[in-house]
Amino acid sequence: MATKQKLSKEALVIKKDNGKDNIVLEFGKLKRAVLTLRAINHPLRKKIVSMLEDKRKMTVTEIYDILKIEQSVASQHLAILRRAEIVTTKREGKFIFYGVNKKRIGEITNIVEDLAQKE
Amino acid sequence: MSSAANKLINPVRLKAATAVVRACAHPLRLKLLAYIHGKRKTNVNAIYRTLKIEQSVTSQHLKILREANFVLTERDGKRIYYTVNYKQLKRISNLLQKYF
């Protein structure tokens, strides 16, 4: 049974009697979780991820040419995907190539499946 | 769309998952959870009086927590009592530690 609780701006900590089973919800991590799920939940960003999965690596120029969007728009969405670790960047000479982070996409799939279950 | 990501990440479940995380990624709702946990079992009147939040605001946030399964309700006569659903909190806590 629960006994003590502590709430700071940074986290909700629920302490249990045995001290082993503490529940910690860090606000920073919650925010990151929200940003990650929101990053993938967007039509244009889904399109970018699909393209990168098909072509393996692309420059920002290739991406905005194919999607017929402004470079600034493409860069903005790529930044959101990069912060969520859904895409990675790699410099080769003077080009920066974007690619998908398959491991992270697999993890996000697990997170979504886990959270979407009722019990 | 034919890609693996879009096949794997089902849009309906993504929406449901996002709602769950957003429900607890909110300072006031975390405060409500902490308060209910401290009391073990409480009702909406005690919550809004103690935390000095408007009743309508309190009810609104409790609804979000209930829909995301973070609190459980039981009726005792006219009153509805809230308890923390530790199982759901533990689930989120585990995911946060593992992936973020």
Backbone of each chain as ProteinMPNN parsed JSONL, in Angstrom:
{"seq_chain_A": "MATKQKLSKEALVIKKDNGKDNIVLEFGKLKRAVLTLRAINHPLRKKIVSMLEDKRKMTVTEIYDILKIEQSVASQHLAILRRAEIVTTKREGKFIFYGVNKKRIGEITNIVEDLAQKE", "coords_chain_A": {"N_chain_A": [[0.843, -1.202, 0.0], [0.363, 2.281, -0.602], [2.242, 4.971, 0.835], [3.719, 7.517, 1.19], [3.951, 10.671, -0.53], [5.444, 12.759, -2.986], [5.641, 15.804, -4.559], [7.208, 17.58, -6.914], [8.173, 20.251, -9.095], [9.413, 18.861, -10.985], [8.879, 16.092, -10.918], [6.509, 13.45, -10.282], [6.465, 11.531, -7.512], [5.705, 8.51, -6.221], [5.763, 6.829, -3.334], [6.17, 3.556, -2.137], [5.4, 1.242, 0.512], [7.308, -0.874, 0.745], [9.446, 0.263, -0.46], [10.579, -0.518, -2.804], [8.999, -0.535, -4.97], [8.555, 1.992, -6.059], [6.865, 4.605, -7.805], [7.673, 6.643, -10.418], [7.111, 9.59, -12.091], [8.567, 11.497, -14.28], [8.473, 14.83, -15.169], [9.821, 16.009, -17.339], [10.409, 13.761, -18.901], [7.853, 12.899, -19.513], [7.013, 15.007, -21.102], [8.76, 14.674, -23.238], [7.863, 12.239, -24.17], [5.305, 12.946, -25.064], [6.017, 14.731, -27.127], [7.351, 12.997, -28.843], [5.35, 11.179, -29.633], [3.63, 12.961, -30.835], [5.236, 13.828, -32.883], [5.309, 11.744, -34.725], [2.693, 11.598, -35.368], [1.495, 13.011, -37.709], [0.501, 14.012, -40.906], [2.266, 14.922, -43.038], [4.778, 14.466, -41.961], [4.663, 11.728, -41.602], [4.684, 10.966, -44.242], [7.249, 11.792, -44.975], [8.783, 10.061, -43.412], [8.02, 7.6, -44.524], [9.051, 7.88, -47.125], [11.767, 8.032, -46.572], [12.149, 5.523, -45.558], [11.759, 3.979, -47.811], [13.73, 4.929, -49.599], [16.003, 4.873, -48.19], [18.279, 6.785, -47.74], [18.279, 10.347, -47.875], [18.779, 13.702, -49.071], [17.952, 16.952, -47.727], [17.164, 18.544, -49.828], [16.342, 16.723, -51.836], [14.144, 15.702, -50.514], [12.392, 17.944, -50.215], [11.982, 18.588, -52.868], [10.654, 16.326, -53.969], [8.328, 16.254, -52.4], [7.291, 18.653, -53.009], [7.361, 20.977, -51.386], [8.214, 23.888, -49.42], [11.661, 24.577, -48.689], [12.15, 25.473, -46.086], [9.948, 24.557, -44.7], [10.216, 21.79, -44.971], [12.618, 21.471, -43.571], [11.888, 22.249, -41.016], [10.028, 20.24, -40.272], [11.705, 18.041, -40.433], [13.42, 18.628, -38.383], [11.767, 18.317, -36.167], [11.287, 15.576, -36.315], [13.878, 14.673, -35.995], [14.532, 15.523, -33.409], [12.847, 13.864, -32.027], [14.147, 11.589, -32.398], [13.46, 9.992, -34.519], [14.308, 10.262, -37.089], [17.642, 10.196, -38.434], [20.756, 11.941, -38.926], [23.455, 12.126, -41.249], [26.617, 13.107, -42.154], [28.076, 13.286, -45.324], [30.741, 14.075, -47.007], [30.012, 17.089, -48.531], [27.35, 16.869, -48.192], [24.356, 16.43, -46.228], [22.793, 13.661, -45.127], [19.572, 12.337, -44.582], [18.076, 9.742, -42.679], [16.045, 6.89, -41.646], [15.49, 6.001, -38.231], [15.371, 2.971, -37.49], [15.311, 1.39, -35.231], [14.313, 3.096, -33.277], [11.767, 3.608, -34.296], [10.663, 1.093, -34.08], [10.659, 0.907, -31.307], [8.866, 2.965, -30.657], [6.588, 1.891, -31.753], [6.206, -0.244, -29.972], [5.738, 1.227, -27.609], [3.363, 2.56, -28.252], [1.618, 0.382, -28.668], [1.603, -0.719, -26.128], [0.571, 1.399, -24.541], [-1.916, 1.777, -25.697], [-3.42, -0.36, -24.988], [-6.147, -1.432, -22.961], [-6.176, -2.634, -20.374]], "CA_chain_A": [[0.0, 0.0, 0.0], [1.13, 3.517, -0.728], [2.317, 5.753, 2.07], [4.106, 8.932, 1.076], [4.079, 11.167, -1.888], [6.185, 13.995, -3.098], [5.443, 16.385, -5.881], [7.97, 18.785, -7.208], [7.903, 20.66, -10.476], [10.127, 17.955, -11.885], [8.399, 14.713, -10.986], [5.578, 12.882, -9.303], [7.086, 10.324, -6.956], [4.813, 7.811, -5.307], [6.572, 5.842, -2.612], [5.437, 2.421, -1.587], [5.92, 0.769, 1.801], [8.517, -1.697, 0.64], [10.529, 1.088, -1.003], [11.109, -1.089, -4.05], [8.055, -0.391, -6.053], [8.221, 3.405, -6.245], [6.441, 5.02, -9.142], [8.229, 7.963, -10.699], [6.757, 10.196, -13.365], [9.348, 12.727, -14.463], [7.766, 15.722, -16.068], [10.628, 16.141, -18.558], [10.235, 12.555, -19.716], [6.481, 12.919, -20.02], [7.012, 15.971, -22.205], [9.436, 14.053, -24.377], [6.964, 11.205, -24.699], [4.267, 13.639, -25.834], [6.632, 15.252, -28.356], [7.671, 11.865, -29.72], [4.11, 10.668, -30.236], [3.107, 13.991, -31.74], [6.122, 13.919, -34.051], [4.924, 10.731, -35.718], [1.263, 11.734, -35.667], [1.334, 14.163, -38.586], [0.502, 13.442, -42.267], [3.46, 15.222, -43.833], [5.939, 13.792, -41.35], [4.518, 10.306, -41.927], [5.12, 10.844, -45.635], [8.711, 11.903, -44.98], [9.318, 8.815, -42.848], [7.816, 6.546, -45.536], [10.009, 8.094, -48.198], [13.102, 7.682, -46.087], [12.203, 4.062, -45.417], [11.892, 3.414, -49.15], [14.963, 5.325, -50.297], [17.097, 4.682, -47.222], [18.827, 8.071, -47.323], [17.961, 11.456, -48.765], [19.143, 15.041, -48.589], [16.771, 17.795, -47.534], [16.769, 19.024, -51.159], [15.544, 15.661, -52.462], [12.871, 15.587, -49.79], [11.422, 19.0, -50.526], [11.668, 18.499, -54.291], [9.641, 15.278, -54.192], [7.064, 16.596, -51.735], [6.884, 19.972, -53.495], [7.143, 21.906, -50.27], [9.322, 24.831, -49.223], [12.775, 24.011, -47.933], [12.025, 25.803, -44.661], [8.916, 23.67, -44.147], [10.828, 20.463, -44.868], [13.625, 21.513, -42.494], [11.158, 22.328, -39.756], [9.489, 18.915, -39.947], [12.829, 17.135, -40.194], [13.948, 18.943, -37.045], [10.857, 17.679, -35.192], [11.551, 14.129, -36.378], [15.23, 14.429, -35.468], [14.472, 15.664, -31.953], [12.161, 12.675, -31.502], [15.056, 10.483, -32.75], [12.816, 9.142, -35.523], [15.266, 10.276, -38.205], [19.024, 10.49, -38.057], [21.485, 12.62, -39.99], [24.82, 11.667, -41.422], [27.305, 13.942, -43.132], [28.981, 12.615, -46.273], [31.299, 15.175, -47.794], [29.282, 18.325, -48.254], [25.909, 16.594, -48.051], [23.818, 15.811, -45.022], [21.741, 12.702, -45.49], [18.611, 11.907, -43.559], [17.659, 8.331, -42.752], [15.16, 6.57, -40.52], [16.032, 5.257, -37.104], [14.446, 1.82, -37.428], [15.227, 0.913, -33.855], [13.414, 3.974, -32.535], [10.405, 3.398, -34.798], [10.231, -0.152, -33.435], [10.366, 1.218, -29.901], [7.63, 3.762, -30.609], [5.504, 0.92, -31.977], [5.985, -0.931, -28.682], [5.158, 2.183, -26.669], [1.97, 2.788, -28.662], [0.841, -0.838, -28.41], [1.476, -0.854, -24.68], [-0.318, 2.443, -24.018], [-3.255, 1.711, -26.259], [-4.172, -1.448, -24.332], [-6.962, -0.916, -21.866], [-5.658, -3.127, -19.078]], "C_chain_A": [[0.876, 1.248, 0.0], [1.159, 4.284, 0.601], [2.606, 7.23, 1.87], [4.047, 9.393, -0.377], [4.834, 12.48, -1.87], [5.94, 14.54, -4.488], [6.28, 17.646, -6.002], [7.584, 19.188, -8.625], [8.441, 19.614, -11.441], [9.52, 16.563, -11.989], [7.32, 14.423, -9.959], [6.218, 11.585, -8.817], [6.109, 9.709, -5.96], [5.594, 6.686, -4.654], [5.691, 4.767, -2.022], [6.14, 1.955, -0.312], [7.242, 0.031, 1.692], [9.706, -0.936, 0.036], [11.068, 0.606, -2.341], [10.265, -0.665, -5.236], [7.636, 1.058, -6.288], [7.817, 3.695, -7.687], [6.942, 6.441, -9.36], [7.748, 8.428, -12.067], [7.515, 11.505, -13.475], [8.67, 13.577, -15.527], [8.496, 15.881, -17.403], [10.447, 14.959, -19.494], [8.825, 12.469, -20.297], [6.372, 13.843, -21.226], [7.654, 15.369, -23.446], [8.576, 12.975, -25.005], [5.868, 11.831, -25.557], [4.839, 14.124, -27.174], [6.935, 14.133, -29.355], [6.416, 11.345, -30.414], [3.512, 11.685, -31.197], [3.946, 14.101, -33.003], [5.672, 12.948, -35.144], [3.484, 10.921, -36.176], [0.974, 12.979, -36.513], [1.465, 13.683, -40.035], [1.784, 13.683, -43.062], [4.696, 14.504, -43.266], [5.875, 12.284, -41.58], [5.024, 10.034, -43.345], [6.645, 10.867, -45.719], [9.336, 10.594, -44.484], [9.179, 7.664, -43.858], [8.834, 6.648, -46.658], [11.399, 7.663, -47.79], [13.248, 6.173, -45.906], [12.401, 3.391, -46.781], [13.264, 3.692, -49.757], [16.212, 5.182, -49.427], [17.787, 5.977, -46.79], [18.547, 9.152, -48.358], [18.494, 12.759, -48.183], [17.852, 15.846, -48.429], [16.242, 18.294, -48.886], [15.901, 17.987, -51.884], [14.16, 15.572, -51.825], [11.905, 16.697, -50.195], [11.065, 19.056, -52.008], [10.537, 17.504, -54.539], [8.291, 15.681, -53.597], [6.492, 17.928, -52.209], [6.478, 20.896, -52.343], [8.357, 22.819, -50.161], [10.434, 24.166, -48.417], [12.606, 24.256, -46.429], [11.009, 24.891, -43.968], [9.498, 22.266, -43.941], [11.803, 20.424, -43.683], [12.981, 21.502, -41.116], [10.645, 20.95, -39.332], [10.608, 17.908, -39.688], [13.426, 17.369, -38.811], [13.093, 18.282, -35.963], [11.113, 16.165, -35.15], [12.918, 13.775, -35.788], [15.234, 14.523, -33.947], [13.799, 14.461, -31.298], [12.975, 11.409, -31.807], [14.443, 9.502, -33.748], [13.664, 9.127, -36.802], [16.649, 10.629, -37.674], [19.673, 11.261, -39.2], [22.91, 12.095, -40.027], [25.464, 12.557, -42.479], [28.197, 13.075, -44.012], [29.499, 13.691, -47.208], [30.531, 16.433, -47.48], [27.776, 18.115, -48.103], [25.558, 16.04, -46.68], [22.664, 14.915, -45.447], [20.864, 12.374, -44.298], [18.269, 10.441, -43.777], [16.726, 8.048, -41.591], [15.92, 5.792, -39.456], [15.062, 4.092, -36.849], [14.242, 1.331, -36.009], [14.211, 1.754, -33.075], [11.956, 3.791, -32.987], [9.827, 2.111, -34.196], [9.852, 0.087, -31.981], [9.06, 1.993, -29.764], [6.422, 2.85, -30.839], [5.177, 0.186, -30.678], [5.29, -0.025, -27.672], [3.669, 2.366, -26.968], [1.109, 1.567, -28.348], [0.594, -1.008, -26.913], [0.452, 0.148, -24.129], [-1.76, 2.308, -24.498], [-4.088, 0.566, -25.679], [-4.956, -0.894, -23.166], [-6.443, -1.372, -20.509], [-4.364, -3.883, -19.245]], "O_chain_A": [[1.983, 1.253, 0.538], [0.207, 4.238, 1.379], [1.847, 8.09, 2.316], [4.089, 8.591, -1.31], [4.855, 13.202, -0.873], [6.024, 13.81, -5.476], [6.08, 18.63, -5.29], [6.763, 18.532, -9.267], [7.976, 19.501, -12.575], [9.629, 15.917, -13.032], [7.237, 15.067, -8.912], [6.478, 10.669, -9.598], [5.74, 10.34, -4.97], [6.025, 5.733, -5.304], [4.616, 5.033, -1.484], [7.317, 2.241, -0.093], [8.175, 0.284, 2.454], [10.831, -1.436, 0.026], [11.923, 1.258, -2.941], [10.759, -0.466, -6.346], [6.497, 1.323, -6.671], [8.346, 3.12, -8.638], [6.657, 7.334, -8.563], [7.952, 7.749, -13.073], [7.156, 12.499, -12.844], [8.342, 13.112, -16.619], [7.871, 15.888, -18.464], [10.345, 15.118, -20.711], [8.631, 12.023, -21.428], [5.735, 13.518, -22.228], [7.156, 15.531, -24.561], [8.56, 12.814, -26.226], [5.538, 11.326, -26.63], [4.218, 13.946, -28.223], [6.788, 14.311, -30.564], [6.414, 11.1, -31.621], [2.958, 11.326, -32.236], [3.429, 14.429, -34.071], [5.656, 13.287, -36.327], [3.102, 10.456, -37.251], [0.281, 13.892, -36.063], [2.443, 13.013, -40.367], [2.321, 12.765, -43.681], [5.538, 14.005, -44.012], [6.908, 11.633, -41.735], [5.689, 9.033, -43.614], [7.254, 10.072, -46.435], [10.295, 10.091, -45.068], [10.096, 6.859, -44.026], [9.407, 5.648, -47.091], [12.117, 7.015, -48.552], [14.333, 5.618, -46.079], [13.103, 2.387, -46.902], [13.882, 2.809, -50.352], [17.336, 5.355, -49.898], [17.877, 6.247, -45.593], [18.575, 8.9, -49.563], [18.641, 12.902, -46.969], [16.798, 15.46, -48.935], [15.035, 18.448, -49.071], [14.868, 18.321, -52.465], [13.15, 15.391, -52.506], [10.739, 16.432, -50.486], [9.981, 19.512, -52.372], [9.574, 17.814, -55.241], [7.245, 15.476, -54.212], [5.367, 18.293, -51.867], [5.405, 21.5, -52.344], [9.404, 22.544, -50.747], [10.179, 23.305, -47.574], [12.877, 23.379, -45.608], [11.183, 24.506, -42.812], [9.308, 21.642, -42.897], [11.811, 19.474, -42.9], [13.453, 20.847, -40.187], [10.806, 20.545, -38.181], [10.48, 17.032, -38.834], [13.88, 16.435, -38.15], [13.611, 17.759, -34.977], [11.149, 15.561, -34.079], [13.093, 12.725, -35.169], [15.859, 13.705, -33.271], [14.126, 14.084, -30.173], [12.541, 10.297, -31.507], [14.843, 8.34, -33.82], [13.73, 8.118, -37.505], [16.804, 11.261, -36.629], [19.178, 11.23, -40.327], [23.486, 11.688, -39.018], [24.918, 12.736, -43.568], [28.966, 12.247, -43.524], [28.782, 14.16, -48.092], [30.402, 16.818, -46.318], [27.023, 19.07, -47.91], [26.323, 15.301, -46.06], [21.69, 15.368, -46.049], [21.333, 12.165, -43.179], [18.184, 9.966, -44.91], [16.616, 8.848, -40.662], [16.851, 5.039, -39.742], [14.087, 4.213, -36.107], [13.148, 0.913, -35.629], [13.378, 1.235, -32.331], [11.035, 3.815, -32.171], [8.647, 2.054, -33.849], [8.863, -0.451, -31.484], [8.252, 1.72, -28.876], [5.376, 3.012, -30.209], [4.008, 0.017, -30.331], [4.374, -0.45, -26.968], [2.83, 2.332, -26.068], [0.003, 1.699, -27.824], [-0.497, -1.394, -26.493], [-0.424, -0.219, -23.346], [-2.7, 2.679, -23.795], [-5.306, 0.523, -25.854], [-4.493, 0.005, -22.463], [-6.292, -0.559, -19.597], [-3.797, -4.361, -18.263]]}, "seq_chain_B": "MSSAANKLINPVRLKAATAVVRACAHPLRLKLLAYIHGKRKTNVNAIYRTLKIEQSVTSQHLKILREANFVLTERDGKRIYYTVNYKQLKRISNLLQKYF", "coords_chain_B": {"N_chain_B": [[-0.426, 4.409, -48.028], [2.648, 2.649, -47.915], [4.656, 2.039, -46.2], [6.729, 0.546, -43.604], [6.663, 1.808, -41.073], [4.251, 3.169, -41.08], [2.518, 1.096, -41.301], [3.061, -0.349, -39.033], [2.597, 1.447, -36.924], [-0.346, 1.947, -35.856], [-2.933, 4.187, -36.631], [-5.239, 4.666, -35.022], [-4.601, 3.49, -32.584], [-2.344, 4.97, -32.035], [-3.435, 7.469, -31.558], [-4.944, 6.935, -29.27], [-2.881, 6.23, -27.497], [-1.451, 8.62, -27.38], [-3.312, 10.257, -26.12], [-3.347, 9.134, -23.567], [-0.73, 9.637, -22.607], [-0.692, 12.423, -22.748], [-2.628, 13.007, -20.887], [-1.426, 12.685, -18.391], [0.796, 14.284, -18.605], [0.794, 16.914, -17.415], [0.94, 19.582, -15.247], [-1.032, 20.287, -13.257], [-2.704, 18.076, -13.254], [-0.95, 16.094, -12.438], [-0.597, 16.976, -9.885], [-3.158, 16.583, -8.862], [-3.239, 13.787, -8.938], [-1.242, 13.229, -7.073], [-2.422, 14.252, -4.775], [-4.78, 12.699, -4.492], [-3.623, 10.231, -4.166], [-2.304, 10.662, -1.719], [-4.504, 10.892, -0.014], [-5.629, 8.494, -0.35], [-8.345, 7.802, -0.898], [-10.827, 9.818, -2.171], [-13.185, 12.554, -2.645], [-14.651, 14.731, -5.164], [-15.359, 17.209, -4.02], [-13.729, 17.496, -1.718], [-11.282, 17.588, -2.984], [-11.33, 19.957, -4.609], [-11.744, 21.893, -2.685], [-9.541, 21.674, -0.966], [-7.33, 21.979, -2.7], [-7.916, 24.364, -3.773], [-9.107, 24.917, -6.306], [-11.327, 25.659, -8.953], [-14.524, 24.057, -8.931], [-15.596, 23.151, -11.408], [-13.362, 23.12, -13.016], [-11.788, 21.274, -11.684], [-13.377, 18.977, -11.978], [-13.28, 18.639, -14.721], [-10.574, 18.045, -15.186], [-10.363, 15.711, -13.713], [-11.979, 14.087, -15.171], [-10.485, 13.753, -17.509], [-8.32, 12.354, -16.444], [-9.663, 10.08, -15.603], [-10.641, 9.025, -17.989], [-8.266, 8.328, -19.158], [-7.598, 6.311, -17.59], [-6.164, 6.677, -15.228], [-7.245, 7.285, -12.804], [-9.618, 5.695, -10.662], [-13.102, 5.211, -10.154], [-15.552, 5.063, -7.569], [-18.859, 4.633, -6.49], [-20.553, 5.892, -3.664], [-23.399, 5.95, -2.266], [-24.591, 9.115, -2.843], [-22.211, 10.2, -3.467], [-19.194, 10.314, -5.42], [-16.259, 8.567, -5.31], [-12.756, 8.922, -5.66], [-9.927, 7.012, -6.595], [-6.41, 6.289, -6.964], [-5.219, 4.723, -9.879], [-2.906, 2.585, -9.632], [-1.722, 0.686, -11.208], [-1.873, 1.612, -13.834], [-0.338, 3.949, -13.608], [2.088, 2.836, -13.0], [2.619, 1.5, -15.323], [3.04, 3.607, -17.187], [5.201, 4.833, -15.931], [7.142, 2.798, -16.127], [7.457, 2.701, -18.926], [8.469, 5.251, -19.409], [10.922, 5.155, -18.074], [12.178, 3.203, -19.518], [12.237, 4.019, -22.219], [12.64, 6.795, -22.471]], "CA_chain_B": [[1.018, 4.421, -47.757], [3.03, 1.244, -47.822], [5.878, 1.835, -45.415], [6.677, -0.246, -42.367], [6.29, 2.656, -39.931], [2.831, 3.477, -41.12], [1.789, -0.144, -41.067], [3.267, -0.759, -37.645], [1.984, 2.366, -35.981], [-1.761, 2.062, -36.18], [-3.363, 5.551, -36.276], [-6.222, 4.682, -33.924], [-3.88, 3.213, -31.33], [-1.458, 6.111, -31.779], [-4.277, 8.511, -30.969], [-5.261, 6.499, -27.904], [-1.649, 6.287, -26.713], [-1.136, 10.038, -27.178], [-4.25, 10.772, -25.114], [-2.917, 8.635, -22.256], [0.461, 10.372, -22.164], [-1.05, 13.83, -22.534], [-3.44, 13.11, -19.671], [-0.609, 12.86, -17.18], [1.847, 15.276, -18.831], [0.148, 18.19, -17.108], [1.29, 19.82, -13.843], [-2.175, 20.243, -12.334], [-3.2, 16.691, -13.157], [-0.007, 15.373, -11.58], [-0.911, 17.421, -8.53], [-4.382, 15.87, -8.48], [-2.874, 12.388, -8.663], [-0.501, 13.209, -5.806], [-3.376, 14.503, -3.696], [-5.648, 11.517, -4.34], [-2.747, 9.194, -3.603], [-2.104, 10.982, -0.303], [-5.759, 10.65, 0.707], [-6.043, 7.122, -0.7], [-9.682, 7.787, -1.499], [-11.375, 11.139, -1.904], [-14.211, 12.961, -3.61], [-14.345, 15.97, -5.886], [-15.482, 18.371, -3.128], [-12.511, 17.582, -0.91], [-10.172, 17.953, -3.862], [-11.305, 21.369, -5.022], [-11.62, 22.754, -1.505], [-8.166, 21.638, -0.463], [-6.37, 22.505, -3.674], [-8.405, 25.682, -4.173], [-9.338, 24.975, -7.756], [-12.778, 25.678, -9.177], [-15.102, 22.715, -9.055], [-15.738, 22.753, -12.811], [-12.006, 22.836, -13.514], [-11.399, 20.009, -11.052], [-14.13, 17.889, -12.619], [-12.769, 18.506, -16.086], [-9.288, 17.339, -15.139], [-10.622, 14.351, -13.216], [-12.556, 13.345, -16.297], [-9.365, 13.391, -18.384], [-7.569, 11.3, -15.748], [-10.48, 8.87, -15.57], [-10.675, 8.474, -19.338], [-6.96, 7.734, -19.442], [-7.465, 5.184, -16.664], [-5.235, 6.98, -14.127], [-8.004, 7.217, -11.559], [-10.786, 4.817, -10.686], [-14.171, 5.824, -9.368], [-16.584, 4.2, -6.982], [-19.97, 5.413, -5.97], [-21.014, 5.542, -2.326], [-24.588, 6.783, -2.149], [-24.599, 10.191, -3.825], [-20.858, 10.66, -3.752], [-18.281, 9.502, -6.213], [-14.918, 8.604, -4.734], [-11.66, 8.676, -6.601], [-8.678, 6.399, -6.129], [-5.389, 6.24, -8.007], [-4.997, 3.415, -10.501], [-1.443, 2.435, -9.581], [-1.305, -0.176, -12.303], [-1.682, 2.465, -15.008], [0.804, 4.826, -13.339], [3.295, 2.002, -13.076], [2.855, 1.222, -16.74], [3.651, 4.802, -17.769], [6.505, 5.005, -15.304], [8.055, 1.823, -16.745], [7.744, 3.113, -20.305], [9.32, 6.446, -19.369], [12.274, 4.748, -17.683], [12.768, 2.344, -20.55], [12.376, 4.607, -23.559], [12.857, 8.247, -22.558]], "C_chain_B": [[1.501, 3.024, -47.391], [4.16, 0.985, -46.823], [5.642, 1.073, -44.118], [6.175, 0.585, -41.19], [4.792, 2.9, -39.908], [1.958, 2.243, -40.947], [1.867, -0.509, -39.589], [2.525, 0.135, -36.67], [0.561, 2.663, -36.427], [-2.298, 3.416, -35.72], [-4.343, 5.629, -35.107], [-5.512, 4.459, -32.587], [-2.905, 4.337, -30.983], [-2.218, 7.242, -31.099], [-4.6, 8.184, -29.504], [-4.037, 6.636, -26.998], [-1.286, 7.736, -26.388], [-2.038, 10.635, -26.095], [-3.832, 10.349, -23.702], [-1.711, 9.438, -21.74], [0.123, 11.83, -21.87], [-1.852, 14.017, -21.254], [-2.562, 13.335, -18.439], [0.527, 13.866, -17.377], [1.301, 16.686, -18.605], [0.332, 18.448, -15.613], [0.106, 19.71, -12.876], [-2.703, 18.813, -12.169], [-2.245, 15.819, -12.348], [-0.274, 15.713, -10.113], [-2.168, 16.716, -8.009], [-4.08, 14.409, -8.127], [-2.154, 12.269, -7.319], [-1.451, 13.37, -4.625], [-4.25, 13.265, -3.434], [-4.845, 10.366, -3.718], [-2.56, 9.409, -2.095], [-3.327, 10.665, 0.554], [-6.236, 9.202, 0.571], [-7.37, 7.076, -1.441], [-10.306, 9.133, -1.176], [-12.45, 11.491, -2.917], [-13.906, 14.356, -4.148], [-14.426, 17.204, -4.98], [-14.225, 18.58, -2.294], [-11.34, 18.06, -1.755], [-10.192, 19.448, -4.163], [-11.209, 22.316, -3.835], [-10.188, 22.813, -1.013], [-7.196, 22.305, -1.426], [-6.757, 23.891, -4.189], [-8.436, 25.855, -5.706], [-10.847, 25.006, -7.912], [-13.314, 24.271, -9.393], [-15.172, 22.243, -10.507], [-14.383, 22.368, -13.408], [-11.537, 21.486, -12.974], [-12.082, 18.83, -11.762], [-13.611, 17.586, -14.018], [-11.464, 17.685, -16.109], [-9.453, 15.909, -14.632], [-11.177, 13.463, -14.326], [-11.433, 12.855, -17.23], [-8.549, 12.244, -17.755], [-8.335, 9.976, -15.749], [-10.495, 8.204, -16.947], [-9.356, 7.806, -19.722], [-6.628, 6.635, -18.434], [-6.474, 5.417, -15.511], [-5.939, 7.026, -12.777], [-9.201, 6.294, -11.769], [-11.856, 5.47, -9.827], [-15.029, 4.745, -8.733], [-17.649, 5.08, -6.354], [-20.349, 4.913, -4.583], [-22.205, 6.457, -2.05], [-24.546, 7.833, -3.24], [-23.187, 10.565, -4.282], [-20.057, 9.694, -4.606], [-16.883, 9.672, -5.622], [-13.879, 8.214, -5.767], [-10.505, 7.98, -5.903], [-7.703, 6.372, -7.298], [-5.312, 4.818, -8.562], [-3.481, 3.214, -10.642], [-0.906, 1.596, -10.743], [-0.989, 0.656, -13.562], [-0.483, 3.408, -14.825], [2.114, 4.067, -13.487], [3.652, 1.718, -14.537], [3.554, 2.399, -17.427], [5.062, 4.983, -17.232], [7.536, 4.049, -15.917], [8.442, 2.236, -18.161], [8.69, 4.307, -20.335], [10.763, 6.068, -19.042], [12.959, 3.994, -18.817], [13.104, 3.1, -21.83], [12.706, 6.101, -23.604], [13.911, 8.748, -21.564]], "O_chain_B": [[0.837, 2.305, -46.645], [4.569, -0.16, -46.627], [4.523, 0.974, -43.616], [5.354, 0.116, -40.401], [4.151, 2.844, -38.859], [0.812, 2.331, -40.506], [0.88, -0.921, -38.978], [1.905, -0.338, -35.718], [0.32, 3.526, -37.271], [-2.144, 3.772, -34.552], [-4.277, 6.555, -34.297], [-5.784, 5.141, -31.599], [-2.662, 4.628, -29.812], [-1.709, 7.887, -30.183], [-4.535, 9.047, -28.629], [-4.147, 7.104, -25.864], [-0.869, 8.046, -25.272], [-1.586, 11.418, -25.259], [-3.954, 11.128, -22.755], [-1.683, 9.861, -20.584], [0.583, 12.401, -20.881], [-1.766, 15.063, -20.61], [-2.929, 14.099, -17.546], [1.162, 14.264, -16.4], [1.346, 17.535, -19.496], [-0.074, 17.624, -14.793], [0.227, 19.112, -11.807], [-3.096, 18.406, -11.076], [-2.681, 14.905, -11.649], [-0.189, 14.859, -9.23], [-2.222, 16.306, -6.85], [-4.599, 13.872, -7.149], [-2.407, 11.353, -6.537], [-1.301, 12.704, -3.601], [-4.426, 12.849, -2.289], [-5.339, 9.635, -2.859], [-2.645, 8.469, -1.304], [-3.202, 10.227, 1.698], [-7.131, 8.756, 1.289], [-7.508, 6.409, -2.466], [-10.311, 9.547, -0.016], [-12.607, 10.807, -3.928], [-13.024, 15.057, -3.651], [-13.65, 18.144, -5.149], [-13.721, 19.697, -2.178], [-10.509, 18.843, -1.295], [-9.182, 20.129, -3.99], [-10.662, 23.412, -3.953], [-9.682, 23.886, -0.682], [-6.346, 23.098, -1.019], [-6.012, 24.51, -4.948], [-7.877, 26.791, -6.277], [-11.569, 24.441, -7.091], [-12.642, 23.412, -9.964], [-14.854, 21.093, -10.811], [-14.274, 21.426, -14.193], [-10.97, 20.669, -13.7], [-11.446, 17.83, -12.095], [-13.519, 16.431, -14.434], [-11.284, 16.779, -16.922], [-8.752, 15.002, -15.082], [-10.887, 12.269, -14.406], [-11.433, 11.708, -17.677], [-8.148, 11.3, -18.437], [-7.749, 8.901, -15.877], [-10.377, 6.984, -17.06], [-9.328, 6.853, -20.501], [-5.519, 6.1, -18.425], [-6.004, 4.461, -14.893], [-5.314, 6.832, -11.734], [-9.716, 6.136, -12.876], [-11.546, 6.198, -8.884], [-15.209, 3.66, -9.288], [-17.363, 6.126, -5.77], [-20.456, 3.711, -4.338], [-22.03, 7.606, -1.645], [-24.473, 7.502, -4.424], [-22.999, 11.164, -5.341], [-20.204, 8.473, -4.538], [-16.396, 10.791, -5.461], [-14.077, 7.335, -6.606], [-10.151, 8.313, -4.772], [-8.102, 6.424, -8.461], [-5.338, 3.841, -7.813], [-2.87, 3.617, -11.632], [0.224, 1.785, -11.193], [0.01, 0.433, -14.246], [0.286, 3.637, -15.759], [3.1, 4.575, -14.018], [4.821, 1.7, -14.922], [4.531, 2.216, -18.153], [5.997, 5.253, -17.985], [8.669, 4.446, -16.192], [9.605, 2.135, -18.551], [9.593, 4.378, -21.168], [11.705, 6.584, -19.644], [14.161, 4.133, -19.041], [14.136, 2.849, -22.453], [13.022, 6.624, -24.673], [14.2, 9.944, -21.52]]}, "name": "protein", "num_of_chains": 2, "seq": "MATKQKLSKEALVIKKDNGKDNIVLEFGKLKRAVLTLRAINHPLRKKIVSMLEDKRKMTVTEIYDILKIEQSVASQHLAILRRAEIVTTKREGKFIFYGVNKKRIGEITNIVEDLAQKEMSSAANKLINPVRLKAATAVVRACAHPLRLKLLAYIHGKRKTNVNAIYRTLKIEQSVTSQHLKILREANFVLTERDGKRIYYTVNYKQLKRISNLLQKYF"}
